[in-house]
């Protein structure tokens, strides 16, 4: 029989994004989440309405899963909750208005952090250390901090596939398809190898505009071609190799834009990459290491320690223990503390 765990012994983390909602419960009596946590996953993404992220829809998934996790852990309450959500900064007004009261009613008085997914990705990758994290998948955003209130958070890119996300999966895929169409037309900069892969995946090249432009999930479709670009680069195709070298420079530029300076003795900032683009492998990661060393020679490059869900648990654990030092921000990391 497991020992009964009292209120305050556990923290809850949640990560809401395009692939659904992930929830984790962890014991954090000393402010450090245990590994591995108990988790639940919903593959249904939280809806986004004209007014922003739908708080009721998020709660309809979060509360039953959290209660089930608490029941299995034989815990009667939570010390802290951290919810990280894609779009929190610009679309999270309803979450910020509704969630503090709803979670207090459901679980009693507890600390609450509402964070942008870039913040939880940062905490998952680096914990509470100064540096920069580039979250790169279909899109791309960089976030950095020197951990001071004056410095706060610095953000670069994350402007979407039409205006930015330079170096992302969608950016690489679009560049690869452009090179395929250049080869189809006989223009300079084309790659017959990329053309062959594009036609194998999407059909005749002339049909690409009709296949892509009407799609509401166009960024994801573009990003789905990024592994083909990496495959051609691994086979020695110079055009594909050039695309990945350009992507590496864009990623390094974003990291350099947000990374704190390395002026303090004995405190070198850390830089990490997180997200699905890591699966592209050495054809991208090799040039990226070189580009980061050139742009940020004073920074330490590290592999991300964990995911955005790990970051949500890290923030919740630090908040419960009174050890949160990440910068609080009205849009990126809002903290609500229990009254009384």
N, C-alpha and C positions, 0 to 999 in steps of 0.2 A: 504494500500500500504506500503510495507516494505521500510524502509530507504535505500537509495543507499549506499552500503558499498564500501569504497575506497580501492585502492591498499594498501597492507600492513596490512589489518585487518584480513586476513585469512591465515591459514597454511594448508598444505596438508600432509597427512601421507599415506604410502602404506606398505603392508606386503605381500611379495611374498614367497610362500612355496609350498609344495607338494600338497596341497588341492586347490590351485588357488591363485588368487590375490585379496586382499581386499584393498579398497581405502577409505579414510575418509577426509572430509573437516571440519575444525573447526575455529571459530572465536578465535583469540588469541591476541587481542590488548595489553593485559598486560603480555603476555608470558605464560599464563596458559590456555591450551585448554579448551573450553567449553564442557560440557557434556549434552546430548549425541551429538556426531557429526553426520553429514549427511554422509552416506556411500553408496558405490557401491561394488558389489562382482562379480568376474568372477570365475567360477569353473574350467576354463582351466588353468593348471599350465604353468608358463612361461618355454619355452623350454630351455634345456641345450644342447649346441652343443659341438663338440670337443674343440673349443676355449674357452668355458665357457658359462655363462648365456647369452642368446640371447637378446641383447639390443633392437633390432628392434621389436621383439615379445613382450617384456615388454611394449615398448612405444605404440604399436598398441592397447594395452588394457588400458594403463594408461591415455593417452592423451584424448581420447573421454570421458572417465568417469570423468576425472578432469574438462574438459570443461563443461560437463553437470552439475556437482555439482556447479561450479562457476556461471553458468547461473541461476540456481535455487536460489542461494544465492544473486543474483544481485551484484556480486563482479566482479571487472575488473582486478584483479591480485592477486598475492600471495606474502606474506612476506618471507615464507620459505617452503621448501619441505624436507621431510625425507623419504627415501625409504629403507626399511629393506628387505633383501633377504636371504633365505637359500643358503649357498654356497658362499656368498659374499667374504669371506676371501680368499678362494682358487680359485674360479671360477668367480670372479667379475671384471677382468681386462677390459673386453669390456664395462661393465656398467660404470666403472670409466672413461673410455676414451670417451664414447659417451654421457652419460646422461647430464653432465653439459652444453654442448653446445645445445643439443636438448631441454632441459627444459628452458634454457634462451631464445631460439628462440620462444618457445611456449608461455611462460608466462612473458617474460621480466626479468629484473635483480631481482634475489631473492637468498636468502641463500639456500644452498643445502647440505644435509647430506646423505651420502651413508653408510649404516650400515649393519653389519652382523645381522642375525635374533636373535642371542643370545644377541646382544647389545640392540635391541629394546625390546626383552623379559625382559631384565634387567630393562630398563627404565620403561616399563609398570608395572613391579612388585614393584620396589622400588623407582622410580623416580630418583633423583640425590642424593642419599644417599650412603655412603660406606657400602659394604656388599658383599653378594654372592647370586646368583640366580642359581638354577638348573632347566633347561628346560627339562622336562622328558615327553616323549610320546612314540612313536615307538622307537626313539633313546633317547640319553641323553647327554647333555653337561652342564658343570658348568662354570660360568663366575663370576669373582669377581674384585673389585677395591677398593682402598683406596682414590680414586679421586685425587691422586697426579700425576704429569707428570712423576716423577721418578718411581712410582709404576705401572702406566699404568693399563692394563687389564691382569688378570691371567685367564688362561683357563685350564680345566681338562676334559679329556675324549672327547666324540664326535668322536670316531674313527671308528664308524660303527659296525654293529652287528657281524662281524667276528672277529674283533680285540678288541672291547671294548663295549661302550654303556652299561656298567655294571649297573644293577638295572633298566634298561629301560623296556618298555613293551615287546619289542622283547626278551630281556634277560629273563624276567619272563616267557614268553610264551615258549621259548626254554627249560628252566629248567623244566617247567611243563610237556612238552611232553617227555623229557628225563625220568622223573619219571614215566610217563605212560608206556614207553617202558621197563623200569626196571621191572615194575609190570607184563607186558606181558611176559617177559623172566623168571621171578622168581628170579631176582637179588635183592640184598639188596638196600634199598633206593627207592623202588617202591611204588606207590600209586594206589590201585585199584580204588579209587574214581576218580583220574585224568585219569586213563585208560578208565573208562566208559565215562567220558566227552569227551575225545579225540576221541573215536570211534563214539560217537554221532555226533561230529562235522566234522570229517574227514574221517570216514569209518574205516574199519579194520586196526588194528595197523600195520600189516605187510606192508600195502600200504603207510604208512606215508612218507618214503623216496621218493618214486616216486611222491607223491602229493606235496612235498615241494621243493625238490632240483632243479627242472627245473624252478621254478617260479622266474620271474624277480622282483616281489614284495614280496620276501620271508620275509624281515623284518616286513612288515605289516601283513602278514599271521601269523607269529610267535606271533606278538603282539596281534592279535585277540584272542589268547588263554589266555592272561593274566587275563581277567575277570573270566574265568573258574577256574584259580588258586585261585583267590580271593574268588570265591564262595565256593570252597572246604575248604579254610582256615576258612571262616565264619562258615562252618558246623563242624569245629573242626578237620579237617584232619591234622595230624602232619607234613606230608611231605610238603603239600602246605603251612602250617604255617611257616615251616622252610625256604622255598623258599622266602617268603615275608620278613622274618627277614633278610635273607642274602641280598636281594635287598635293604632293608632300610640301612644296613651297607654300601653297595656300594655307595648309594646316599649320605650318610653322609660323606664318605671318599672324594667324589668329591667336596662337599661343603667345607670341611675342607682344601682341597688342594688350593682353590682359595680365601678363606675368609681372609680379612686383619686381622692382630692381633688386640686385644682389649686393647692395651696399653695406648691409649690416654684417659685421664680422661674425663668423661662425654660424650664420643663418642663411644658407643658400636655399632659394626657392626650389620647389619640386614641380616637374612637369610630367603629366601622364595623359594617355589617350584611352578613352573608354568607348564602348559601343560596337555595333556590328561590323564596322569597317575594319576592325582588327583581324577579322577572318580573311581579309584580302591577302594576308601573308607577306612574305619577304619582298615581292615585287613592289609593294608600297612601303612597308615598314623599314626596309633598308634605306631608301632615299629619305624617308622621314627622319630617321635618326641623324642622318647627315645634315639635313636642313635645320633641325632643331639645334644641333651643335653649332651651326653657323649663326643662327639668329639669336640663340640664348646660350652663349658659351659659359655663363656663370650659373646656369640652372642645372639641377640634377634630374636626369631622365629616369623614370621608374615605371614599372608595370602597375597598372591600377590594382589596388588591393581587393576591391569588391565592386558590386553593382550598385545601381541607384537604390534598390531595396535595402542592401546593406547600409547604404548611406542614411536612409530614413531611420533605421534602427540605431545607427551611430548618433544621429542628432537627438533622437528620443532618449537614448541612454545618457547622453551628456546633459540634456535638459533636466532629466529626473535627478541627476546627481549634483546639479548646480555647477556644472563644468563646461557649459556651452560658451565657446569663444569665437565661433563663426559670426560674422557681422549680421546683426538684425537689420532687416530692410522691409519697408511697408509692402513691397511688391514681391520680393524674392524670398524672404524668410521672415514671416510674421510669427510672433510668439504671444500666446495667451497663457497667463499663469492663473492657478486656482485662487479664488477669493476666500479669505478667512484663514 
